[in-house]
Amino acid sequence: MRLILNVLWFFFGSGLLLAIGYGIAAVLCFALIVTIPFGVAALRLAVYSLWPFGRTIVSRPDAGIASGLANVLWVVLAGWWLALAHIVAGVAQCITIIGIPFGIANFKLVPAAFWPLGREIADLDRPTTA
């Protein structure tokens, strides 16, 4: 079932468009050198937005104060409007019964788009090692 949802998400649920958008943001962050950690986070979001079903976001236990401070900067510059875009898209997709799984996938992307540093993508099938 996850494979079917991921394929439908990729083509119809805006997965490809989200990944391209996050990829462009990553390239811009890499070009500015100082923002390379944001580029890495954007690439992580691009990969997650391509194939969200069967995976989730978990906090990294080794994330330090630098991740928290960088997340504050991220929220001010990009996080709030990315999270808002995912919320709006999620609500729009949940209007139809067929779109509800895609809306839920957009809602799963909200915390990652709002606060991406200090998190990682984990498969639901494999337990995380702490």
PyMOL commands that place a pseudoatom at each C-alpha (Angstrom):
pseudoatom trace, name=CA, resn=MET, resi=1, chain=A, elem=C, hetatm=0, pos=[0.000, 0.000, 0.000]
pseudoatom trace, name=CA, resn=ARG, resi=2, chain=A, elem=C, hetatm=0, pos=[2.865, 2.367, 0.812]
pseudoatom trace, name=CA, resn=LEU, resi=3, chain=A, elem=C, hetatm=0, pos=[4.353, 1.880, -2.635]
pseudoatom trace, name=CA, resn=ILE, resi=4, chain=A, elem=C, hetatm=0, pos=[1.062, 2.814, -4.313]
pseudoatom trace, name=CA, resn=LEU, resi=5, chain=A, elem=C, hetatm=0, pos=[0.648, 5.884, -2.108]
pseudoatom trace, name=CA, resn=ASN, resi=6, chain=A, elem=C, hetatm=0, pos=[4.243, 6.960, -2.730]
pseudoatom trace, name=CA, resn=VAL, resi=7, chain=A, elem=C, hetatm=0, pos=[3.886, 6.611, -6.506]
pseudoatom trace, name=CA, resn=LEU, resi=8, chain=A, elem=C, hetatm=0, pos=[0.620, 8.570, -6.480]
pseudoatom trace, name=CA, resn=TRP, resi=9, chain=A, elem=C, hetatm=0, pos=[2.198, 11.188, -4.173]
pseudoatom trace, name=CA, resn=PHE, resi=10, chain=A, elem=C, hetatm=0, pos=[5.179, 11.506, -6.499]
pseudoatom trace, name=CA, resn=PHE, resi=11, chain=A, elem=C, hetatm=0, pos=[3.057, 12.300, -9.546]
pseudoatom trace, name=CA, resn=PHE, resi=12, chain=A, elem=C, hetatm=0, pos=[-0.178, 13.804, -8.187]
pseudoatom trace, name=CA, resn=GLY, resi=13, chain=A, elem=C, hetatm=0, pos=[0.450, 14.806, -4.577]
pseudoatom trace, name=CA, resn=SER, resi=14, chain=A, elem=C, hetatm=0, pos=[3.118, 17.411, -5.362]
pseudoatom trace, name=CA, resn=GLY, resi=15, chain=A, elem=C, hetatm=0, pos=[6.027, 15.202, -4.275]
pseudoatom trace, name=CA, resn=LEU, resi=16, chain=A, elem=C, hetatm=0, pos=[8.114, 15.983, -7.336]
pseudoatom trace, name=CA, resn=LEU, resi=17, chain=A, elem=C, hetatm=0, pos=[7.410, 19.722, -7.111]
pseudoatom trace, name=CA, resn=LEU, resi=18, chain=A, elem=C, hetatm=0, pos=[8.298, 19.810, -3.419]
pseudoatom trace, name=CA, resn=ALA, resi=19, chain=A, elem=C, hetatm=0, pos=[11.535, 17.918, -4.022]
pseudoatom trace, name=CA, resn=ILE, resi=20, chain=A, elem=C, hetatm=0, pos=[12.529, 20.297, -6.822]
pseudoatom trace, name=CA, resn=GLY, resi=21, chain=A, elem=C, hetatm=0, pos=[11.759, 23.300, -4.617]
pseudoatom trace, name=CA, resn=TYR, resi=22, chain=A, elem=C, hetatm=0, pos=[13.756, 21.942, -1.699]
pseudoatom trace, name=CA, resn=GLY, resi=23, chain=A, elem=C, hetatm=0, pos=[16.566, 20.990, -4.113]
pseudoatom trace, name=CA, resn=ILE, resi=24, chain=A, elem=C, hetatm=0, pos=[16.768, 24.535, -5.469]
pseudoatom trace, name=CA, resn=ALA, resi=25, chain=A, elem=C, hetatm=0, pos=[16.862, 25.872, -1.918]
pseudoatom trace, name=CA, resn=ALA, resi=26, chain=A, elem=C, hetatm=0, pos=[19.677, 23.421, -1.104]
pseudoatom trace, name=CA, resn=VAL, resi=27, chain=A, elem=C, hetatm=0, pos=[21.735, 24.553, -4.090]
pseudoatom trace, name=CA, resn=LEU, resi=28, chain=A, elem=C, hetatm=0, pos=[21.307, 28.192, -3.044]
pseudoatom trace, name=CA, resn=CYS, resi=29, chain=A, elem=C, hetatm=0, pos=[22.330, 27.356, 0.517]
pseudoatom trace, name=CA, resn=PHE, resi=30, chain=A, elem=C, hetatm=0, pos=[25.400, 25.475, -0.703]
pseudoatom trace, name=CA, resn=ALA, resi=31, chain=A, elem=C, hetatm=0, pos=[26.379, 28.406, -2.925]
pseudoatom trace, name=CA, resn=LEU, resi=32, chain=A, elem=C, hetatm=0, pos=[26.356, 30.794, 0.045]
pseudoatom trace, name=CA, resn=ILE, resi=33, chain=A, elem=C, hetatm=0, pos=[28.852, 28.584, 1.972]
pseudoatom trace, name=CA, resn=VAL, resi=34, chain=A, elem=C, hetatm=0, pos=[27.768, 29.881, 5.411]
pseudoatom trace, name=CA, resn=THR, resi=35, chain=A, elem=C, hetatm=0, pos=[24.364, 28.263, 5.008]
pseudoatom trace, name=CA, resn=ILE, resi=36, chain=A, elem=C, hetatm=0, pos=[25.619, 24.760, 4.133]
pseudoatom trace, name=CA, resn=PRO, resi=37, chain=A, elem=C, hetatm=0, pos=[23.863, 23.193, 7.185]
pseudoatom trace, name=CA, resn=PHE, resi=38, chain=A, elem=C, hetatm=0, pos=[20.586, 24.591, 5.848]
pseudoatom trace, name=CA, resn=GLY, resi=39, chain=A, elem=C, hetatm=0, pos=[21.406, 23.061, 2.454]
pseudoatom trace, name=CA, resn=VAL, resi=40, chain=A, elem=C, hetatm=0, pos=[21.888, 19.654, 4.046]
pseudoatom trace, name=CA, resn=ALA, resi=41, chain=A, elem=C, hetatm=0, pos=[18.543, 20.045, 5.836]
pseudoatom trace, name=CA, resn=ALA, resi=42, chain=A, elem=C, hetatm=0, pos=[16.884, 21.100, 2.570]
pseudoatom trace, name=CA, resn=LEU, resi=43, chain=A, elem=C, hetatm=0, pos=[18.256, 18.011, 0.816]
pseudoatom trace, name=CA, resn=ARG, resi=44, chain=A, elem=C, hetatm=0, pos=[16.939, 15.845, 3.646]
pseudoatom trace, name=CA, resn=LEU, resi=45, chain=A, elem=C, hetatm=0, pos=[13.521, 17.446, 3.171]
pseudoatom trace, name=CA, resn=ALA, resi=46, chain=A, elem=C, hetatm=0, pos=[13.740, 16.962, -0.604]
pseudoatom trace, name=CA, resn=VAL, resi=47, chain=A, elem=C, hetatm=0, pos=[14.339, 13.238, -0.206]
pseudoatom trace, name=CA, resn=TYR, resi=48, chain=A, elem=C, hetatm=0, pos=[11.595, 12.927, 2.399]
pseudoatom trace, name=CA, resn=SER, resi=49, chain=A, elem=C, hetatm=0, pos=[9.113, 14.861, 0.269]
pseudoatom trace, name=CA, resn=LEU, resi=50, chain=A, elem=C, hetatm=0, pos=[9.738, 12.528, -2.677]
pseudoatom trace, name=CA, resn=TRP, resi=51, chain=A, elem=C, hetatm=0, pos=[8.743, 9.369, -0.784]
pseudoatom trace, name=CA, resn=PRO, resi=52, chain=A, elem=C, hetatm=0, pos=[6.986, 10.213, 2.545]
pseudoatom trace, name=CA, resn=PHE, resi=53, chain=A, elem=C, hetatm=0, pos=[4.823, 7.161, 3.134]
pseudoatom trace, name=CA, resn=GLY, resi=54, chain=A, elem=C, hetatm=0, pos=[6.438, 4.544, 5.361]
pseudoatom trace, name=CA, resn=ARG, resi=55, chain=A, elem=C, hetatm=0, pos=[8.894, 7.035, 6.838]
pseudoatom trace, name=CA, resn=THR, resi=56, chain=A, elem=C, hetatm=0, pos=[8.799, 9.550, 9.662]
pseudoatom trace, name=CA, resn=ILE, resi=57, chain=A, elem=C, hetatm=0, pos=[10.864, 12.326, 11.212]
pseudoatom trace, name=CA, resn=VAL, resi=58, chain=A, elem=C, hetatm=0, pos=[12.654, 11.649, 14.499]
pseudoatom trace, name=CA, resn=SER, resi=59, chain=A, elem=C, hetatm=0, pos=[14.778, 13.929, 16.644]
pseudoatom trace, name=CA, resn=ARG, resi=60, chain=A, elem=C, hetatm=0, pos=[18.478, 13.174, 16.790]
pseudoatom trace, name=CA, resn=PRO, resi=61, chain=A, elem=C, hetatm=0, pos=[19.638, 12.744, 20.370]
pseudoatom trace, name=CA, resn=ASP, resi=62, chain=A, elem=C, hetatm=0, pos=[23.088, 14.136, 19.544]
pseudoatom trace, name=CA, resn=ALA, resi=63, chain=A, elem=C, hetatm=0, pos=[21.753, 17.472, 18.239]
pseudoatom trace, name=CA, resn=GLY, resi=64, chain=A, elem=C, hetatm=0, pos=[23.207, 20.292, 20.275]
pseudoatom trace, name=CA, resn=ILE, resi=65, chain=A, elem=C, hetatm=0, pos=[22.558, 23.932, 21.008]
pseudoatom trace, name=CA, resn=ALA, resi=66, chain=A, elem=C, hetatm=0, pos=[23.967, 24.944, 17.613]
pseudoatom trace, name=CA, resn=SER, resi=67, chain=A, elem=C, hetatm=0, pos=[21.126, 23.079, 15.889]
pseudoatom trace, name=CA, resn=GLY, resi=68, chain=A, elem=C, hetatm=0, pos=[18.593, 24.891, 18.051]
pseudoatom trace, name=CA, resn=LEU, resi=69, chain=A, elem=C, hetatm=0, pos=[20.076, 28.304, 17.317]
pseudoatom trace, name=CA, resn=ALA, resi=70, chain=A, elem=C, hetatm=0, pos=[20.310, 27.557, 13.596]
pseudoatom trace, name=CA, resn=ASN, resi=71, chain=A, elem=C, hetatm=0, pos=[16.665, 26.409, 13.648]
pseudoatom trace, name=CA, resn=VAL, resi=72, chain=A, elem=C, hetatm=0, pos=[15.639, 29.775, 15.077]
pseudoatom trace, name=CA, resn=LEU, resi=73, chain=A, elem=C, hetatm=0, pos=[17.344, 31.456, 12.126]
pseudoatom trace, name=CA, resn=TRP, resi=74, chain=A, elem=C, hetatm=0, pos=[15.706, 28.947, 9.761]
pseudoatom trace, name=CA, resn=VAL, resi=75, chain=A, elem=C, hetatm=0, pos=[12.248, 29.695, 11.189]
pseudoatom trace, name=CA, resn=VAL, resi=76, chain=A, elem=C, hetatm=0, pos=[12.710, 33.421, 10.677]
pseudoatom trace, name=CA, resn=LEU, resi=77, chain=A, elem=C, hetatm=0, pos=[14.024, 33.108, 7.114]
pseudoatom trace, name=CA, resn=ALA, resi=78, chain=A, elem=C, hetatm=0, pos=[12.166, 30.157, 5.611]
pseudoatom trace, name=CA, resn=GLY, resi=79, chain=A, elem=C, hetatm=0, pos=[10.547, 27.804, 8.093]
pseudoatom trace, name=CA, resn=TRP, resi=80, chain=A, elem=C, hetatm=0, pos=[7.332, 29.640, 8.819]
pseudoatom trace, name=CA, resn=TRP, resi=81, chain=A, elem=C, hetatm=0, pos=[6.291, 30.073, 5.185]
pseudoatom trace, name=CA, resn=LEU, resi=82, chain=A, elem=C, hetatm=0, pos=[7.284, 26.513, 4.256]
pseudoatom trace, name=CA, resn=ALA, resi=83, chain=A, elem=C, hetatm=0, pos=[5.245, 25.157, 7.160]
pseudoatom trace, name=CA, resn=LEU, resi=84, chain=A, elem=C, hetatm=0, pos=[2.336, 27.423, 6.217]
pseudoatom trace, name=CA, resn=ALA, resi=85, chain=A, elem=C, hetatm=0, pos=[2.503, 26.199, 2.601]
pseudoatom trace, name=CA, resn=HIS, resi=86, chain=A, elem=C, hetatm=0, pos=[2.346, 22.576, 3.778]
pseudoatom trace, name=CA, resn=ILE, resi=87, chain=A, elem=C, hetatm=0, pos=[-0.616, 23.365, 6.036]
pseudoatom trace, name=CA, resn=VAL, resi=88, chain=A, elem=C, hetatm=0, pos=[-2.522, 25.102, 3.235]
pseudoatom trace, name=CA, resn=ALA, resi=89, chain=A, elem=C, hetatm=0, pos=[-1.767, 22.276, 0.785]
pseudoatom trace, name=CA, resn=GLY, resi=90, chain=A, elem=C, hetatm=0, pos=[-2.744, 19.678, 3.399]
pseudoatom trace, name=CA, resn=VAL, resi=91, chain=A, elem=C, hetatm=0, pos=[-6.080, 21.346, 4.096]
pseudoatom trace, name=CA, resn=ALA, resi=92, chain=A, elem=C, hetatm=0, pos=[-6.780, 21.678, 0.365]
pseudoatom trace, name=CA, resn=GLN, resi=93, chain=A, elem=C, hetatm=0, pos=[-5.975, 18.018, -0.217]
pseudoatom trace, name=CA, resn=CYS, resi=94, chain=A, elem=C, hetatm=0, pos=[-8.103, 16.867, 2.730]
pseudoatom trace, name=CA, resn=ILE, resi=95, chain=A, elem=C, hetatm=0, pos=[-11.209, 18.427, 1.180]
pseudoatom trace, name=CA, resn=THR, resi=96, chain=A, elem=C, hetatm=0, pos=[-11.639, 15.340, -0.988]
pseudoatom trace, name=CA, resn=ILE, resi=97, chain=A, elem=C, hetatm=0, pos=[-11.710, 11.806, 0.361]
pseudoatom trace, name=CA, resn=ILE, resi=98, chain=A, elem=C, hetatm=0, pos=[-9.090, 10.650, -2.149]
pseudoatom trace, name=CA, resn=GLY, resi=99, chain=A, elem=C, hetatm=0, pos=[-6.749, 13.472, -1.109]
pseudoatom trace, name=CA, resn=ILE, resi=100, chain=A, elem=C, hetatm=0, pos=[-6.833, 12.748, 2.646]
pseudoatom trace, name=CA, resn=PRO, resi=101, chain=A, elem=C, hetatm=0, pos=[-3.688, 10.545, 2.666]
pseudoatom trace, name=CA, resn=PHE, resi=102, chain=A, elem=C, hetatm=0, pos=[-1.830, 13.231, 0.723]
pseudoatom trace, name=CA, resn=GLY, resi=103, chain=A, elem=C, hetatm=0, pos=[-3.042, 15.917, 3.107]
pseudoatom trace, name=CA, resn=ILE, resi=104, chain=A, elem=C, hetatm=0, pos=[-1.789, 13.860, 6.039]
pseudoatom trace, name=CA, resn=ALA, resi=105, chain=A, elem=C, hetatm=0, pos=[1.576, 13.495, 4.282]
pseudoatom trace, name=CA, resn=ASN, resi=106, chain=A, elem=C, hetatm=0, pos=[1.729, 17.280, 3.943]
pseudoatom trace, name=CA, resn=PHE, resi=107, chain=A, elem=C, hetatm=0, pos=[0.926, 17.647, 7.647]
pseudoatom trace, name=CA, resn=LYS, resi=108, chain=A, elem=C, hetatm=0, pos=[3.798, 15.223, 8.412]
pseudoatom trace, name=CA, resn=LEU, resi=109, chain=A, elem=C, hetatm=0, pos=[6.135, 17.575, 6.532]
pseudoatom trace, name=CA, resn=VAL, resi=110, chain=A, elem=C, hetatm=0, pos=[5.135, 20.619, 8.621]
pseudoatom trace, name=CA, resn=PRO, resi=111, chain=A, elem=C, hetatm=0, pos=[7.410, 19.976, 11.643]
pseudoatom trace, name=CA, resn=ALA, resi=112, chain=A, elem=C, hetatm=0, pos=[10.341, 19.128, 9.379]
pseudoatom trace, name=CA, resn=ALA, resi=113, chain=A, elem=C, hetatm=0, pos=[9.852, 22.250, 7.280]
pseudoatom trace, name=CA, resn=PHE, resi=114, chain=A, elem=C, hetatm=0, pos=[9.490, 24.416, 10.380]
pseudoatom trace, name=CA, resn=TRP, resi=115, chain=A, elem=C, hetatm=0, pos=[12.373, 22.956, 12.462]
pseudoatom trace, name=CA, resn=PRO, resi=116, chain=A, elem=C, hetatm=0, pos=[14.611, 20.776, 10.196]
pseudoatom trace, name=CA, resn=LEU, resi=117, chain=A, elem=C, hetatm=0, pos=[17.999, 20.744, 11.923]
pseudoatom trace, name=CA, resn=GLY, resi=118, chain=A, elem=C, hetatm=0, pos=[18.597, 18.094, 14.558]
pseudoatom trace, name=CA, resn=ARG, resi=119, chain=A, elem=C, hetatm=0, pos=[16.162, 15.662, 12.939]
pseudoatom trace, name=CA, resn=GLU, resi=120, chain=A, elem=C, hetatm=0, pos=[16.528, 12.666, 10.687]
pseudoatom trace, name=CA, resn=ILE, resi=121, chain=A, elem=C, hetatm=0, pos=[14.306, 10.555, 8.462]
pseudoatom trace, name=CA, resn=ALA, resi=122, chain=A, elem=C, hetatm=0, pos=[13.584, 7.054, 9.774]
pseudoatom trace, name=CA, resn=ASP, resi=123, chain=A, elem=C, hetatm=0, pos=[11.777, 4.108, 8.200]
pseudoatom trace, name=CA, resn=LEU, resi=124, chain=A, elem=C, hetatm=0, pos=[8.711, 2.991, 10.108]
pseudoatom trace, name=CA, resn=ASP, resi=125, chain=A, elem=C, hetatm=0, pos=[9.712, -0.654, 9.620]
pseudoatom trace, name=CA, resn=ARG, resi=126, chain=A, elem=C, hetatm=0, pos=[13.153, -0.349, 11.217]
pseudoatom trace, name=CA, resn=PRO, resi=127, chain=A, elem=C, hetatm=0, pos=[13.601, 0.631, 14.839]
pseudoatom trace, name=CA, resn=THR, resi=128, chain=A, elem=C, hetatm=0, pos=[15.928, 3.561, 15.430]
pseudoatom trace, name=CA, resn=THR, resi=129, chain=A, elem=C, hetatm=0, pos=[19.141, 3.002, 17.324]
pseudoatom trace, name=CA, resn=ALA, resi=130, chain=A, elem=C, hetatm=0, pos=[19.798, 5.343, 20.193]
for i in range(1, 130): cmd.bond("trace and resi %d" % i, "trace and resi %d" % (i + 1))
show_as sticks, trace
zoom trace
